[in-house]
Amino acid sequence: MIHQTSKNFEYNIIDGGSTDGNKEYIESVKEYLNYWVSEPDNGIYYAMNKGIEVAKGVYCLFLNSGDVLHNENDFYTFMEISIEDIIYGNVKIKNKE
């Protein structure tokens, strides 16, 4: 999301204390982040709830580790969609491994 043309969003990262290099990556991009934490937690839904608690915006878009938006204008696409409770879409698998 760092490369999105829109900058009208918060970039919050909740990491479950991973030891696979994620924390180092997060630290390398921290200048772009509104909030981040790397600490053990109780799983993905616990982490999502932690993210919701720190979010200040109206909507939440969840991307998991390794997920990316398709192009630099995808955030605009989300903002143009009429107000709904849940928005979902297709997934492209870049590398099956």
FIVEX-342900 format. One line per 4 residues: their letters; for each residue x, y, z of C-alpha. Coordinates in steps of 0.02 Angstrom, whole numbers. Layout:
! residues N
a> X:Y:Z  ...
***
This chain:
! residues 97
mihq> 0:0:0  149:114:14  144:142:-174  -41:188:-185
tskn> -74:353:-273  -205:395:-140  -132:444:27  -301:460:111
feyn> -281:311:227  -194:250:383  -65:115:367  -73:10:526
iidg> 20:-154:547  -16:-283:680  117:-419:680  102:-570:794
gstd> 284:-568:846  341:-659:689  521:-716:673  527:-735:484
gnke> 594:-561:442  428:-469:446  479:-361:593  637:-306:502
yies> 534:-263:348  410:-164:453  553:-66:532  622:-27:358
vkey> 457:56:305  405:130:472  414:308:404  257:268:301
lnyw> 161:190:446  35:270:561  48:130:688  134:-37:705
vsep> 165:-166:837  254:-333:836  210:-441:985  139:-614:1017
dngi> -50:-621:1012  -191:-748:1004  -208:-766:815  -269:-677:661
yyam> -440:-623:726  -363:-555:885  -242:-456:776  -385:-391:667
nkgi> -477:-330:822  -317:-244:882  -308:-158:713  -488:-101:723
evak> -455:-28:897  -312:83:834  -395:132:669  -463:309:661
gvyc> -548:299:491  -722:249:436  -677:90:340  -552:-51:368
lfln> -462:-144:229  -371:-299:291  -220:-367:198  -129:-516:270
sgdv> 57:-548:266  112:-567:85  -48:-492:15  -35:-342:-99
lhne> -153:-230:-195  -153:-261:-382  -98:-87:-436  -65:88:-370
ndfy> -246:144:-396  -336:3:-305  -368:108:-151  -465:232:-259
tfme> -569:87:-323  -620:41:-145  -667:221:-108  -779:233:-264
isie> -884:81:-215  -1052:125:-140  -1066:104:48  -1090:-79:93
diiy> -1061:-184:248  -940:-303:163  -844:-287:1  -749:-433:-72
gnvk> -662:-475:-234  -558:-598:-332  -384:-656:-290  -238:-672:-411
iknk> -109:-801:-361  61:-741:-418  165:-885:-353  74:-1043:-297
e> 220:-1090:-183
***
